[in-house]
Amino acid sequence: MCSEAAELSSLKPQLDKLGVPLYAVVKEDVGTEVQNFRPYFKGEIFLDEKRRFYGPRERKMGLLAFMRLGVWLSGVRAFRKGFIGNVLGEGFVLGGVFVIGRGQQGILLEHREKEFGDKVNISDVLQAVRKIQQ
């Protein structure tokens, strides 16, 4: 999560120039989890304890996720870049990245993780952001 947050945060200067805010929605704040996340994420962070943003059907990966090669490779990549996680809280809900346009534009980019560490393509995010009408 921190690796992707840092990557998305690298877009902050460009987002600011375009007048587009950067938000994160997290499902829980166990211990100092959100506080530890802040150095990696340069936008505003919202806590959704009722998980309304996650929709009526949360997408989860169970313990079998650790049998997937992609999950291990993502973990190793993050670890090599200095990102470490924790094992506290509910860690099986998959995340995503959305670029939401103004007014009736709706969702311009929707990336839902297929497995842990399935990151969005940053150039796709920028391309979608540039479509937002001012």
C-alpha positions, -999 to +999 in steps of 0.1 A: +000+000+000+028+025+009+046+017-023+016+026-045+008+056-023+043+070-028+040+064-066+007+082-067+020+110-045+048+116-070+020+129-093+009+156-067+027+186-084+010+177-117-023+172-100-020+205-082-013+223-115-045+207-130-066+216-099-072+179-091-071+168-055-055+135-043-075+114-018-071+081-001-099+061+016-088+036+042-110+010+060-094+011+094-068+028+116-052+001+138-026+016+162-006+041+142-014+027+108-027+059+092-001+080+109+026+057+095+010+059+060+010+097+059+047+102+049+041+081+018+008+098+008+007+135+000-031+139-003-060+139+022-068+106+039-104+096+048-113+068+073-143+048+061-149+026+092-184+015+079-168+006+045-194+023+024-168+033-002-159-003-007-194-011-020-219-037-011-196-066-019-160-062-007-134-079-028-111-100-007-082-124-011-079-151+016-049-170+029-045-187-005-033-153-018+001-162-003+003-191-028+003-167-057+036-158-073+025-123-081+018-115-045+053-126-034+069-107-062+050-075-053+060-080-017+097-085-025+096-054-048+081-033-020+105-046+006+135-038-017+123-002-020+122+000+018+084-004+023+073-027+051+038-034+062+023-047+093+002-077+102-024-059+123-060-055+114-080-070+086-056-073+057-075-092+030-096-065+013-083-055-021-079-019-029-082+002-060-075+036-077-103+057-092-101+090-112-135+106-109-144+135-132-165+166-124-202+167-126-216+142-151-182+129-162-183+100-138-155+075-134-127+082-159-104+054-146-111+024-125-084+001-113-093-026-089-066-048-075-068-084-088-043-095-062-022-078-035+003-055-051-015-052-084-006-015-089-023+010-113-003+023-143+007+058-133+006+070-170-030+058-172-038+079-141-023+110-157-041+104-189-074+101-171-067+132-150-061+152-181-097+144-193-112+161-163-132+191-174-123+224-157 
